[in-house]
């Protein structure tokens, strides 16, 4: 089976936006800029790529409460494509990273970690979820390790 995982290190281009589904599940969305510097014929070139990140559940709520524009973060997740209709009714495609893990980069900063209490209904406050695999979204009714049962808010 093919693995679709990606890890990015970059700076937040905006504060995370936290929304809630009709079922009450939190989802944070934000974007990061990933810079690359390289030489061509002795001249330094810079290239920046921008990626949209989506983080579900307790991790999304924690990201929205913790992260701010400009912070350097490490995001590990899955590359996903979704289709939607814009206001004019035209079909569009969005490619985004569905985050499995988010953390601060400690290359040029320090961080203080504060553990959040676990909710009985799900979320992963650290370690392996109850009755699950450590790579998943957490315990509770999440529809498997990677896909929440709750609908997307978009």
CORHU-V901476 format. One record per helix or strand of 2 or more residues. SS is the DSSP state (H for helix, E for strand). FROM is the first residue (numbers start at 1). LEN is the number of residues. Records with the same first field share a line. If there is no record, write none. Layout:
SS = FROM-LEN / FROM-LEN
//
This chain:
E = 6-7 / 17-4 / 26-15 / 43-14 / 72-14 / 91-14 / 122-2 / 139-2
H = 57-10
//
